[in-house]
Amino acid sequence: MPTVALNIKDLMKLIGGELNTEWLIEVLRANKCSVEMVQGDDMILEVTSDRPDLFSAEGIARALRSYLGLREINHEEYLAREYSGVEVLVSESVRDVRPFIACAIVKNVKLDDEAIRQVMQLQEKLHMTYGLKRKNASIGLYDLDSIKPPIIYEARRPSDIRFRPLDEKREMRGDEILKYTSKGAEYGWIISGFDRYPLLRDSEGRVLSMPPIINSEETKVTTNTRNVFIDITGLSEKTLNQALAVLVAALVDRGGKAFSVKVVYGDRVVATPIDISKEMSLRLSRVNEVLGVNLSKEDVAKLLTKMGYVVRTEEDTLVCKTSPYRVDVISDVDVIEDVAIAYGYDKFEFEYPPVVTIGKLHPKSLFNRKLREIMVGFGFQEIYTYVLSSRSVLMQLGIFDKAIKLGNPVSSEYEVLRCDLTSKLLHFLSLNKHLEHPQKVFEIGDVVVLNEERRPVNETHLACAISDFEVSFEEIQAVLYALFEILGLEPRLEPWEEELFIRGRCAKVFVNERDVGLLGEISPEVLEKLELEYPVALMEVNVDKLQQAIEESGKL
């Protein structure tokens, strides 16, 4: 979970009241914030990742003010009802690189050193979570008074980009920024495969930033900044609008007022930030049923107001409007959770189940745990990837036709169910190719395949990969043999041809004449598609079949 560092004095100033430390810790715990450390005026919290509005002192103070009844949340304060007069002109050249941008202006902000630290912290936490390490969304904040609108968002050749990056001593070209700056080394992989890089500049040619890498030194925010321009670029308009709402709310809490910006995509004009709040209907009976309590409509309305909702009642239904920066409320269950938080978990009565049972881990979980311990013992690092995958990744590898497609995906990142772990490991290696080698990673997880009746079924697989300057079939074969020896199984290898692997360097794995997996060296064509610079040897086996074979042998 994300950790948030804050200054207690700054937090109290934002809350508008004084709380002793013990009471503050209790109130924070009730609001999904776990205090990890208190040292003098400094505090470190662990915050649940579903509440990005709590990733900085401003959002935490806002939640506590309302929770403690010090001041109700006024939704209008956080909405941009007036137009700033600023336009952002989006060039067609960014379409294939980073097609979307959302912007806002917040004026008359009061920024001291701690306020800037909090806003920068919020920016980075959003980068790591919602932005998926800046791939899906990256944020820039600028001193509006140093910019001459309109602002142009375009893509240029690296050699045509030249500006002084933030905290650097000299001007650099786009390619130099990727090579010589720390942010370029960390995030350059996002755009290095394109012949043009995104660029944000004003009407006089002054560079604001090269998203998603770094901002310009010339337009940086300081304690003298009073008017802030915010941009968020990325791959999904929904993600950008949600992150922007959280950022705008934080700056409003620092005394600012939000204004909209017109983003011009040729014939389409979008005014951002948009109001992301939702209205949801909630039946009183549903609340009482889920929580096991007997609350009245008035009780629930009061509790939800405490959590920042605007509530009106209609017969036995409550119509609840979420705060304009709450991106985590998706269904009525989320609203009911807020009712529980406001009510107080310590007020719920414990009930013992009518039948006392003793739980234990399922044999499959125990077997998976054993496999993890073995792989870690072999020097591999475990990774976790999503069961849902991107169409583009599977098409690159030529296995898209094998995957089960979603009928109505909410994002281009999650369009299909993964049919193997091999594609996930290769994609992971491609995203981390800039890190130190050798890289030895493994994953144990479910895949979804079609059975003989063309029906989807879940299987648990284990896959591992080695990427190094030199790596061979024999190395991954040695891992397979060592694993099977520990499990008490005798594998038989049979030459096999698969598009992902080098011809003659691939084999099927059999145990008791049962096909349990595949291993081999990844072909140069696949490595080139994924821009992997070093060879990869990979193995994937069906864990369910391995466990079955061990059970049949009586060794499990």
Secondary structure, DSSP 8 states (H G I E B T S, - for coil): --EEEEEHHHHHHHHTS---HHHHHHHHHHTTEEEEEEETTEEEEEE-TT-GGGSSHHHHHHHHHHHTTS----GGGGS--EEEEEEEEE-GGGTTT--EEEEEEEES----HHHHHHHHHHHHHHHHTTTTTTTSEEEEEEEGGG--SSEEEEEE-GGG-EE-BTT-SS-EEHHHHHHHSHHHHHHGGGTTTSSSEEEEE-TT--EEEETTTEEBGGG---TT--SEEEEEEES-HHHHHHHHHHHHHHHHTTT-EEEEEEEEETTEEEEES-----EEEEEHHHHHHHHT----HHHHHHHHHHTT-EEEEETTEEEEE--TT-----SHHHHHHHHHHHH-GGGS-----SS-------HHHHHHHHHHHHHHHTT-EE----SEE-HHHHHHHT-GGGSEE-SS-SSTTS-EE-S-SHHHHHHHHHHTTTS-S-EEEEEEEEEEEE-TTS-EEEEEEEEEEEE-SS--HHHHHHHHHHHHHHHT---EEEE---TTEEEEEEEEEEETTEEEEEEEEE-HHHHHHTT--S-EEEEEEEHHHHHHHHHHHT--
